Amino acid sequence: MSIPDYETVILVTRNGMGDADLPLQQKLIQTYLKLLDENNILPAAICFYTDGVKLVVDGSPVLEQLKALETKGVRLILCSNCLNYFGLAEQVQVGIVGGMTDIIEAQRRAAKVISI
């Protein structure tokens, strides 16, 4: 089993990946996360904010992939302000609810930050 690459952080700011229609965005993020897991390409953290927090709550199409990554040691950091803004704080299924300070700290420690 691989250990997370502590130099890499991924930022997720959408309820999917890319600028396409929502079903395609969600299909793309599902494939992306699945491939990270299957190939043991493990970032230190994945930070979810703005619409990205919708991927960590009840009904998300990527909960299985996120839980698998978390099990392998990937930190999933969720923006508490964003969850509260969307009324989703009680629906979180995976990850650690944090604040912008936690996201900034993850970015600061990273040699590489990938925004998807």
Secondary structure in CASP SS format (residue, H / E / C, confidence):
PFRMAT SS
TARGET T0000
AUTHOR 0000-0000-0000
METHOD secondary structure of the structure
MODEL  1
M C 1.00
S C 1.00
I C 1.00
P C 1.00
D E 1.00
Y E 1.00
E E 1.00
T E 1.00
V E 1.00
I E 1.00
L E 1.00
V E 1.00
T C 1.00
R C 1.00
N C 1.00
G C 1.00
M C 1.00
G C 1.00
D C 1.00
A C 1.00
D C 1.00
L H 1.00
P H 1.00
L H 1.00
Q H 1.00
Q H 1.00
K H 1.00
L H 1.00
I H 1.00
Q H 1.00
T H 1.00
Y H 1.00
L H 1.00
K H 1.00
L H 1.00
L H 1.00
D H 1.00
E H 1.00
N C 1.00
N C 1.00
I C 1.00
L C 1.00
P E 1.00
A E 1.00
A E 1.00
I E 1.00
C E 1.00
F E 1.00
Y C 1.00
T H 1.00
D H 1.00
G H 1.00
V H 1.00
K H 1.00
L H 1.00
V H 1.00
V E 1.00
D C 1.00
G C 1.00
S C 1.00
P C 1.00
V C 1.00
L H 1.00
E H 1.00
Q H 1.00
L H 1.00
K H 1.00
A H 1.00
L H 1.00
E H 1.00
T H 1.00
K C 1.00
G C 1.00
V C 1.00
R E 1.00
L E 1.00
I E 1.00
L E 1.00
C E 1.00
S H 1.00
N H 1.00
C H 1.00
L H 1.00
N H 1.00
Y H 1.00
F C 1.00
G C 1.00
L C 1.00
A H 1.00
E H 1.00
Q H 1.00
V E 1.00
Q C 1.00
V C 1.00
G C 1.00
I E 1.00
V E 1.00
G E 1.00
G C 1.00
M H 1.00
T H 1.00
D H 1.00
I H 1.00
I H 1.00
E H 1.00
A H 1.00
Q H 1.00
R H 1.00
R H 1.00
A C 1.00
A C 1.00
K E 1.00
V E 1.00
I E 1.00
S E 1.00
I C 1.00
END
